[in-house]
Amino acid sequence: MDTIINYFTDMPTLHRSIFLFGGLAFFLMIESAIPFFRFKNNRLKHTGTNIFFTLTTVLVNLPMAFLLLATANWVTINNFGIINMVALPSWLYAIVGLMLLDLIGAYAIHWIEHKVKVLWKFHLVHHTDQHVDTTSANRHHPGESVFRYVFTLLAVLIVGAPMWMVFMYQTCSVILTQFNHSNMNFPIWLDNILVWIICTPNMHRVHHHYRQPYSDSNYGNIFSTWDRLFGTYMKVDNAKLKYGVDTHMDPAEVTSIPNILKMPFQPYRPPIEYDREEVL
């Protein structure tokens, strides 16, 4: 455990970039070789659009990095936060901290974005992708990147996470997000085992179905625990899924970068009411 802590304590910036872009390249190769859905879209354009938003996420987070560092240093110096209330073995300290960071910094803000109209209009950008793959992981409007960063700061403060734990959380978050958004044909037997612990592709795909209530399920990022605990877990036949948002199904509207950037500032479109409930 000390080796892991020491690594993340002194984690080089280069390594963080390798996890982000190397992970994208890795999962792109896998999903190209064994795709779940065989999309007929312009993949180069789709990838380019999502890489653009990946870069805007990096650019938004970069200037605020000092706030994360200052918060992590403050809780460490003052022994503040949930995980600092009781002495724990280092391995348990790391697991509990990681899980709580995932709860507050990912699950909570994600759930809230689906319930608050103003925040949903920003999060909508992520859901309007009609060809979800590993590049969709960071398809976030710059405004949403700010909201999520604020919740990450809150998580670090409430949990009492030292900087090495924050780096470990961010690394796991990047890898798991790319993994569970990937369009790989992941073995069902393996998925059924892993999904008891982490969010898998078969689990997260349901969240990207084009209509409710499926899009209001499986909010998890790293751990599937929170969806099971709070009753938001759903399991369906992935082959029946259709990506996107029913209020924004015009491909031209959701693939144009200028229009995607304006999306949160356009009039709110309420969920479509259907005569019959969809059962997948």
C-alpha positions, 0 to 999 in steps of 0.5 A: 500500500505504501508503494501506491501511496508514494506513487500517487503522492509524487505522480508526474503530470506526464503520467496523468496525460498518459492515463487520459489519452493512452486510455482513450487510444487503448479502448478505441482499439478494443472497441474497433476490434470487437464492437457491441454496436456497429455504428454507421456514423462518421466516426472520425467526425464523432471522435473529433467532436468528443476530443474537442470537449475532452480538451475543454474539460482539461482547460477548465480544470487546469486553472482550478487545480490550485483549489484542489491542492489547497483543499487537500493540503488543508484537510491533511494539516487540520486532520479534517474530514470523515476518514480522519475521524477514526484510525484505519489501516491504510488499505481500508483508509484508501478504499473508504476514501475512494468510495466516498469521493466517488459518491459525492464527486460523481454519483451525487452531482450526476443525480442532481444534474438529472433533477435540476433543470438548469444543470440538466441543460448543461448535462444534456450535452453528454446525453445527446451523443447518439453513438456512445463510445469511449470518446463520449466519456468526457463529452461535457459542456465546459459549464458542466465541467465547472459544476463537477469540479465544485463537487469534487472540491466538496468531496475532498473537503467532506471526505478529508482526502489527502492529495495522493488520494485525490490523484488516485481517485481521478486516475480511477475515474478517468479509466473507469469512465472510458471503460464503461462508455466504451462500445466494446462487446464485453463478455456478459459472464465477466460483466455480471461478475464485475458489475457487483463492484464497478460500473461496467459497459453493460451497466452504463449503456442503459443510462444513455438510452434515449428516454426515461426512466432508463436515462434516470438510472445507473448514475455510477462512475467507479462503483456500482454500489451507490446505484444499488444502495439508492435504488437507481440500478437497472439491468436490461438487454443492451441490444434494445437500447437506443442512444441520445435524448428524445427531445434532441434526436436531430443528428445535425443538432447534436453533432455541430460543436457551435450548436452543442456549446449553445445548447444549455442556453436554448429554451428548455425542452420538457421530457416527451410524454408517451402513451405507452411505457417502454419495457426493454 
